[in-house]
Amino acid sequence: MSKKDPPDYPGDEAIKKAIGEALRQLRLERGLSIEETEAIRKAGPGYPRLPRALGIVVKRLREQQKMSRAQLSSASGLTLRFIINVERGKADDATVTDIVRLSFGLNQSAEDFVTQVVEVLEKARPVLTTIVSRNSIPDSWTASLHSSAPPLKATAGRRFTLVIL
């Protein structure tokens, strides 16, 4: 299926080229080889909450503009199924060009759009940082992901990582 470009959209190839050049410039500024950059990318922590944050922002902006999902699909050149998955936080396969298309379809600059997604991601960070960075955690603290999962117990003086999906 061929995508219809949003108004003023420079095209997928132009977006890929601009992103590639920005990443190349960043790599050179940091003095990294291509192999080192690839190793960092593969070993990176990832952002498991990113699809959910993206969905929150897309739905909020779409509703503020009183757009239907079908209208956003038409305006962005993305499929209706993809828009639905994004809003449900299930679009972990979204590409950079998809995100730029969403921003154009929602009449947002790519920079403002990504900034809003990052702000949603950052809202949870202070709480998680406080929990994870404690020097000692009382023995009585336990966490359970859900009732059928075994409880996770943190012992005093030990750190643990809490991953929220």
C-alpha positions in Angstrom: 0.0 0.0 0.0 1.3 3.4 -1.0 1.4 6.1 1.7 -0.1 9.5 0.9 2.2 12.2 2.2 0.9 14.8 4.7 1.0 18.4 3.6 4.5 19.9 3.6 6.0 16.5 4.4 9.5 16.2 2.8 9.2 12.5 2.1 10.4 9.4 3.9 13.8 9.4 2.1 14.5 13.0 3.2 13.6 12.2 6.8 15.8 9.1 6.8 18.7 11.1 5.3 18.3 13.9 7.8 18.2 11.4 10.8 21.2 9.5 9.4 23.2 12.7 9.0 22.3 13.9 12.6 23.3 10.5 14.0 26.6 10.5 12.0 27.4 14.0 13.3 26.7 12.9 16.9 28.9 9.9 16.5 31.7 12.0 15.1 31.4 14.5 17.9 31.7 11.8 20.5 34.6 10.1 18.6 32.9 6.8 18.2 33.5 4.3 15.4 30.6 2.8 13.5 31.2 -0.5 15.3 31.1 1.2 18.8 27.9 3.0 17.8 26.2 -0.2 16.7 27.3 -2.0 20.0 25.8 0.8 22.0 22.6 0.7 20.1 22.3 -3.1 20.5 23.1 -3.0 24.2 21.1 0.1 25.0 18.5 0.0 27.8 15.6 0.6 25.5 12.5 2.4 26.4 9.7 -0.1 27.1 7.3 2.7 28.0 7.9 4.6 24.8 5.0 3.1 22.8 2.6 3.9 25.6 3.9 7.5 25.9 3.6 7.9 22.1 0.0 6.6 22.3 -1.0 9.1 25.0 0.4 12.0 23.1 -1.2 11.0 19.8 -4.6 10.5 21.3 -4.5 13.7 23.3 -3.5 15.8 20.3 -6.0 14.1 18.0 -8.8 14.7 20.5 -7.8 18.3 21.1 -8.1 18.9 17.3 -11.4 17.0 17.2 -10.0 14.6 14.6 -11.2 11.0 14.2 -8.7 8.2 13.8 -9.7 7.9 10.2 -8.9 11.6 9.6 -5.5 11.2 11.3 -4.9 8.2 9.1 -5.7 10.2 6.0 -3.7 13.2 7.2 -0.6 11.2 8.1 -0.6 8.7 5.3 -0.5 5.9 7.9 -3.0 3.0 8.1 -6.0 3.2 10.4 -4.9 -0.1 12.0 -1.5 1.5 12.8 -3.2 4.6 14.4 -5.3 2.4 16.6 -2.2 0.4 17.7 -0.3 3.6 18.4 -3.1 4.9 20.6 -3.3 1.6 22.5 0.5 1.7 23.2 1.1 -1.3 21.0 3.1 0.3 18.2 6.6 -0.8 19.4 7.5 -1.1 15.7 7.0 2.5 14.9 9.8 4.0 12.8 11.2 7.5 12.8 9.3 8.2 9.6 6.1 7.0 11.1 6.6 9.4 14.1 7.3 12.3 11.8 4.3 11.4 9.7 2.2 11.4 12.9 3.5 14.8 13.9 2.7 16.3 10.5 -0.7 14.7 10.5 -1.4 16.3 13.9 -0.1 19.7 12.7 2.9 19.6 15.1 6.5 20.2 14.4 8.5 16.9 14.8 10.5 18.6 17.6 7.4 19.7 19.6 5.8 16.3 19.1 8.8 14.4 20.3 9.2 16.8 23.2 5.7 16.0 24.3 6.4 12.3 24.2 9.5 12.7 26.2 7.6 14.8 28.8 5.1 11.9 29.2 8.0 9.5 29.6 9.7 11.7 32.2 6.6 12.0 34.4 7.3 8.5 35.8 11.0 8.9 36.1 11.1 10.8 39.5 9.1 8.1 41.2 11.3 5.3 39.8 14.5 7.1 40.5 13.5 7.6 44.1 12.7 3.9 44.5 15.8 2.6 42.7 18.3 5.0 44.2 17.5 4.4 47.9 20.7 3.3 49.7 18.7 0.9 51.8 15.3 -0.6 51.3 13.5 -2.0 54.3 13.2 -5.8 54.4 9.5 -5.4 54.6 9.2 -3.9 51.1 7.9 -6.4 48.6 6.5 -5.9 45.2 4.4 -8.2 43.1 3.8 -7.7 39.4 0.4 -9.3 39.6 -1.3 -11.8 42.0 -0.1 -14.9 40.1 3.6 -13.7 40.0 5.9 -14.6 42.9 6.6 -11.5 45.0 9.9 -9.7 44.6 11.6 -8.9 47.9 14.3 -6.3 48.3 16.7 -6.8 51.1 18.3 -3.9 53.0 21.3 -2.4 51.3 20.6 -4.0 48.0 19.5 -2.3 44.8 16.9 -3.6 42.4 15.6 -2.5 39.1 11.9 -2.0 38.6 10.7 -2.3 35.0 7.3 -0.9 34.2 5.8 -2.1 31.0 
